[in-house]
Amino acid sequence: FTLIAMSLIDKYGRKLLLLIGTAGLAIGMFITSYGFKQATYTITETTLSTISTEIDQSKLTSMANTVYTSDVTFKKLLKENLGEDVYRQHQGSIIDASVKMNPMLILFGILMVVASFAISLGPVMWVLFSEIFPNIIRGIGMSFVGFINSMVSFFVVQFFPWEITNLGSSMTYLIYGVFAVIGFLLIAKIVPETKGLTLEELEKKLFKN
């Protein structure tokens, strides 16, 4: 999809690709959020028979045959019953054996997010950043936005596990979907189209005052 963006950026412009990409990001996030929202978690006899023998299954009997619609609640109870260390070691296998969801829907949503980013914000923003700053501050301007981009990425990576644990998968992706909608609106209203203009023409157009 990055190759597609490279082939289309001069034909259709930066702004259109950014709008298509952020719209795809929002839709992909909402689809993923919906997929996780529909998931249920139930510990059954089948579940107990498939998990590791290292786990004291008697500690899970209080949760047996109860359908949980919240992954946050389910994980919290698992941690309380099993203890922190056992939970961390075996949470993946227990959740995998207990969950009922539509994995193809979630996979489609996540792939849509990846593709939408790769065709827009990933490559196109760096082209745009190299064009919209005046010549006199272009180096500093690109360094500054690169720093901001790195800091935002850092905080997203740091807080994502916390969000999944405390807010749940569905709410986490919903929040990022809302951010994508805000991004779409800001791009539509503020971001200029720079296709076909030289750096000098852009500086004259954007900073004529």
C-alpha positions as CSV (number, residue, x, y, z in Angstrom):
1,F,0.0,0.0,0.0
2,T,3.0,2.3,0.5
3,L,3.9,1.5,-3.1
4,I,0.4,2.4,-4.2
5,A,0.7,5.7,-2.3
6,M,4.0,6.5,-4.1
7,S,2.3,5.9,-7.5
8,L,-0.7,8.0,-6.7
9,I,0.6,10.9,-4.7
10,D,1.5,13.2,-7.6
11,K,-1.6,12.2,-9.6
12,Y,-4.3,12.7,-7.0
13,G,-2.5,14.8,-4.5
14,R,-1.4,14.6,-0.8
15,K,-4.7,15.8,0.7
16,L,-6.9,13.2,-1.0
17,L,-4.7,10.3,0.1
18,L,-4.6,11.6,3.6
19,L,-8.4,11.9,3.7
20,I,-8.8,8.4,2.2
21,G,-6.3,7.0,4.7
22,T,-7.7,8.6,7.8
23,A,-11.2,7.6,6.8
24,G,-10.0,4.0,6.4
25,L,-8.2,4.2,9.8
26,A,-11.4,5.3,11.5
27,I,-13.5,2.5,9.8
28,G,-10.9,-0.1,10.5
29,M,-10.7,0.9,14.2
30,F,-14.5,0.9,14.6
31,I,-14.7,-2.6,12.9
32,T,-12.0,-3.9,15.3
33,S,-13.7,-2.3,18.3
34,Y,-17.1,-3.9,17.2
35,G,-15.4,-7.3,16.8
36,F,-14.0,-7.2,20.3
37,K,-17.3,-5.8,21.7
38,Q,-19.1,-8.9,20.4
39,A,-16.6,-11.3,22.1
40,T,-17.7,-13.4,25.1
41,Y,-15.6,-15.3,27.6
42,T,-16.7,-18.6,29.2
43,I,-14.8,-21.2,31.2
44,T,-16.4,-24.6,30.5
45,E,-15.3,-28.2,31.1
46,T,-13.7,-28.1,27.6
47,T,-11.8,-25.0,28.6
48,L,-10.5,-26.6,31.7
49,S,-9.4,-29.7,29.9
50,T,-7.3,-27.7,27.4
51,I,-5.4,-25.4,29.7
52,S,-2.0,-26.3,31.3
53,T,-1.9,-28.8,34.1
54,E,0.3,-26.4,35.9
55,I,-2.8,-24.4,36.8
56,D,-4.8,-25.3,39.8
57,Q,-8.2,-25.7,38.0
58,S,-10.1,-25.6,41.3
59,K,-9.3,-21.9,41.5
60,L,-11.4,-21.3,38.3
61,T,-14.5,-23.3,39.3
62,S,-16.2,-20.1,40.7
63,M,-16.0,-18.6,37.2
64,A,-17.2,-21.8,35.4
65,N,-20.2,-21.6,33.0
66,T,-20.6,-17.9,33.5
67,V,-20.6,-15.8,30.3
68,Y,-18.6,-12.7,30.5
69,T,-19.1,-9.9,28.0
70,S,-16.3,-7.7,29.3
71,D,-12.7,-8.8,28.7
72,V,-11.6,-6.4,31.5
73,T,-13.9,-8.1,34.0
74,F,-12.9,-11.6,32.9
75,K,-9.1,-10.8,33.1
76,K,-9.5,-9.1,36.5
77,L,-11.3,-12.2,37.9
78,L,-8.7,-14.5,36.4
79,K,-5.9,-12.5,38.1
80,E,-7.7,-12.5,41.4
81,N,-8.3,-16.3,41.3
82,L,-5.0,-17.4,40.0
83,G,-2.6,-14.8,41.4
84,E,-0.5,-12.4,39.5
85,D,2.4,-14.7,38.5
86,V,0.2,-17.6,37.3
87,Y,-2.1,-15.2,35.5
88,R,0.8,-13.6,33.6
89,Q,2.2,-16.9,32.6
90,H,-1.0,-18.5,31.4
91,Q,-3.4,-15.7,30.5
92,G,-3.0,-16.2,26.8
93,S,-3.8,-19.9,26.8
94,I,-6.8,-19.4,29.1
95,I,-8.3,-16.5,27.2
96,D,-7.7,-18.4,23.9
97,A,-9.6,-21.4,25.2
98,S,-12.4,-19.3,26.7
99,V,-13.1,-16.7,24.1
100,K,-15.8,-16.8,21.5
101,M,-15.5,-14.1,18.8
102,N,-15.3,-13.4,15.1
103,P,-11.6,-13.5,14.5
104,M,-11.9,-12.8,10.7
105,L,-13.8,-9.6,11.4
106,I,-11.1,-8.4,13.8
107,L,-8.3,-9.4,11.4
108,F,-10.0,-7.5,8.6
109,G,-10.3,-4.4,10.8
110,I,-6.7,-4.5,11.8
111,L,-5.5,-5.1,8.3
112,M,-7.6,-2.2,7.1
113,V,-5.9,0.0,9.7
114,V,-2.4,-1.1,8.6
115,A,-3.3,-0.6,4.9
116,S,-4.9,2.8,5.5
117,F,-1.9,4.0,7.4
118,A,0.5,2.7,4.7
119,I,-1.3,4.5,1.9
120,S,-1.6,7.9,3.7
121,L,-0.1,9.0,7.1
122,G,2.9,6.7,6.8
123,P,4.5,8.0,3.7
124,V,2.4,11.1,2.7
125,M,2.9,13.1,5.8
126,W,6.7,13.2,5.4
127,V,6.3,14.5,1.8
128,L,3.9,17.1,3.0
129,F,6.2,18.2,5.9
130,S,9.0,18.7,3.4
131,E,6.9,21.1,1.4
132,I,4.8,23.2,3.8
133,F,7.5,24.9,5.8
134,P,9.2,28.1,4.5
135,N,12.7,27.5,3.2
136,I,14.3,29.4,6.0
137,I,12.9,27.1,8.7
138,R,12.4,23.9,6.8
139,G,15.1,21.9,8.5
140,I,14.0,23.0,12.0
141,G,10.4,22.5,11.2
142,M,10.8,19.0,9.9
143,S,13.0,18.1,12.9
144,F,10.4,19.5,15.3
145,V,7.4,17.6,13.8
146,G,9.6,14.5,13.6
147,F,10.3,14.8,17.3
148,I,6.6,15.3,18.1
149,N,5.7,12.2,15.9
150,S,8.3,10.1,17.8
151,M,7.0,11.3,21.2
152,V,3.4,10.5,20.3
153,S,4.4,7.1,19.0
154,F,6.4,6.5,22.3
155,F,3.4,7.3,24.5
156,V,1.0,5.2,22.4
157,V,3.3,2.2,22.7
158,Q,3.7,2.8,26.5
159,F,0.0,3.3,27.3
160,F,-1.5,0.7,24.9
161,P,-1.0,-2.3,27.3
162,W,-2.5,-0.2,30.1
163,E,-5.5,0.7,27.9
164,I,-6.1,-2.9,27.0
165,T,-6.0,-4.0,30.6
166,N,-8.0,-1.2,32.1
167,L,-10.3,0.0,29.3
168,G,-10.7,-3.2,27.3
169,S,-9.9,-4.0,23.7
170,S,-13.1,-2.6,22.3
171,M,-12.9,0.7,24.1
172,T,-9.2,1.1,23.2
173,Y,-9.8,0.8,19.5
174,L,-12.9,2.9,19.7
175,I,-10.8,5.8,21.2
176,Y,-8.3,5.5,18.4
177,G,-11.1,5.5,15.9
178,V,-12.4,8.7,17.3
179,F,-8.9,10.2,17.0
180,A,-8.9,9.2,13.4
181,V,-12.2,11.0,12.8
182,I,-10.8,14.1,14.4
183,G,-7.7,13.8,12.2
184,F,-9.9,13.4,9.1
185,L,-11.8,16.6,10.0
186,L,-8.6,18.6,10.7
187,I,-7.1,17.5,7.4
188,A,-10.2,18.4,5.5
189,K,-10.4,21.9,7.0
190,I,-6.7,22.9,7.5
191,V,-4.2,20.9,5.4
192,P,-3.4,22.6,2.1
193,E,-2.9,20.7,-1.2
194,T,0.7,21.0,-2.3
195,K,0.6,18.9,-5.5
196,G,2.2,20.4,-8.6
197,L,3.7,23.4,-6.8
198,T,7.4,24.3,-6.4
199,L,8.7,25.1,-2.9
200,E,8.9,28.7,-3.8
201,E,5.3,28.8,-5.0
202,L,4.1,27.0,-1.9
203,E,5.9,29.5,0.3
204,K,4.3,32.4,-1.5
205,K,0.9,30.7,-1.4
206,L,1.0,29.6,2.3
207,F,2.9,32.6,3.8
208,K,1.8,35.5,1.6
209,N,1.2,37.7,4.6
